[in-house]
């Protein structure tokens, strides 16, 4: 670095200002207590060495971006108040919006929870590195792939923006949610970049498929 700065000094008549570009990356594993159980995210001696997405190296390049809008589509309702998803304060929630089509209510007015909807949302966007001991606050849980983090270990705080589409128990609800999530033509539209679907059905009429 010093040698390069010296080269610029020789060109002082042409260069008015110069500064180094510093690169930052996550230093080690996040301190979420359940991260060690997330064997699909990284390699360790207790799991299949190639059966993971190599998330630790990926976090050196990108940890999430709030301009990336991810829609989570689920038959069940969402519990947006979960601590790993930002807590009970809607302003700080990792969820930026959503709707329950069965209950016909806004995400932030719902108090019902579904374990699968919480799990899927957490894998995508749970806050990372919020498992510090002795701080008197929530002691973390899992590390979301793109949920951003805390400043405790130098992780960037920005994560993807989550949007919840719950109560999708009929084909009509699913169709409405997909259209409204992908556009901004209605009050429910969020112009999603990514859609994650979790569905299963039995005895569905052929005309509904």
ChimeraX attribute file (.defattr): number of C-alpha atoms within 10 A of each C-alpha:
attribute: neighborCount
match mode: 1-to-1
recipient: residues
	/A:1	7
	/A:2	7
	/A:3	8
	/A:4	9
	/A:5	12
	/A:6	11
	/A:7	11
	/A:8	16
	/A:9	15
	/A:10	10
	/A:11	10
	/A:12	11
	/A:13	8
	/A:14	9
	/A:15	10
	/A:16	9
	/A:17	8
	/A:18	9
	/A:19	6
	/A:20	8
	/A:21	6
	/A:22	5
	/A:23	7
	/A:24	11
	/A:25	16
	/A:26	18
	/A:27	12
	/A:28	10
	/A:29	15
	/A:30	23
	/A:31	21
	/A:32	21
	/A:33	17
	/A:34	13
	/A:35	20
	/A:36	17
	/A:37	12
	/A:38	15
	/A:39	16
	/A:40	15
	/A:41	19
	/A:42	21
	/A:43	19
	/A:44	12
	/A:45	6
	/A:46	9
	/A:47	14
	/A:48	12
	/A:49	13
	/A:50	11
	/A:51	12
	/A:52	15
	/A:53	14
	/A:54	14
	/A:55	18
	/A:56	19
	/A:57	13
	/A:58	13
	/A:59	18
	/A:60	15
	/A:61	13
	/A:62	16
	/A:63	24
	/A:64	22
	/A:65	16
	/A:66	17
	/A:67	12
	/A:68	16
	/A:69	21
	/A:70	25
	/A:71	27
	/A:72	24
	/A:73	28
	/A:74	26
	/A:75	23
	/A:76	23
	/A:77	27
	/A:78	30
	/A:79	22
	/A:80	30
	/A:81	21
	/A:82	16
	/A:83	20
	/A:84	27
	/A:85	23
	/A:86	19
	/A:87	17
	/A:88	14
	/A:89	11
	/A:90	16
	/A:91	10
	/A:92	11
	/A:93	21
	/A:94	29
	/A:95	25
	/A:96	20
	/A:97	20
	/A:98	25
	/A:99	22
	/A:100	25
	/A:101	23
	/A:102	15
	/A:103	14
	/A:104	11
	/A:105	14
	/A:106	16
	/A:107	25
	/A:108	20
	/A:109	11
	/A:110	17
	/A:111	11
	/A:112	13
	/A:113	15
	/A:114	14
	/A:115	12
	/A:116	15
	/A:117	22
	/A:118	22
	/A:119	14
	/A:120	18
	/A:121	29
	/A:122	23
	/A:123	17
	/A:124	20
	/A:125	28
	/A:126	32
	/A:127	30
	/A:128	31
	/A:129	27
	/A:130	25
	/A:131	24
	/A:132	17
	/A:133	13
	/A:134	8
	/A:135	8
	/A:136	7
	/A:137	11
	/A:138	14
	/A:139	17
	/A:140	21
	/A:141	20
	/A:142	25
	/A:143	30
	/A:144	27
	/A:145	24
	/A:146	25
	/A:147	29
	/A:148	27
	/A:149	24
	/A:150	16
	/A:151	12
	/A:152	14
	/A:153	16
	/A:154	13
	/A:155	20
	/A:156	21
	/A:157	18
	/A:158	18
	/A:159	26
	/A:160	23
	/A:161	23
	/A:162	25
	/A:163	23
	/A:164	26
	/A:165	29
	/A:166	28
	/A:167	22
	/A:168	23
	/A:169	16
	/A:170	13
	/A:171	12
	/A:172	11
	/A:173	17
	/A:174	21
	/A:175	12
	/A:176	13
	/A:177	24
	/A:178	17
	/A:179	16
	/A:180	19
	/A:181	29
	/A:182	18
	/A:183	14
	/A:184	13
	/A:185	12
	/A:186	10
	/A:187	9
	/A:188	19
	/A:189	17
	/A:190	21
	/A:191	17
	/A:192	21
	/A:193	12
	/A:194	14
	/A:195	14
	/A:196	13
	/A:197	15
	/A:198	13
	/A:199	12
	/A:200	8
	/A:201	6
	/A:202	5
	/A:203	5
	/A:204	10
	/A:205	7
	/A:206	6
	/A:207	5
	/A:208	8
	/A:209	6
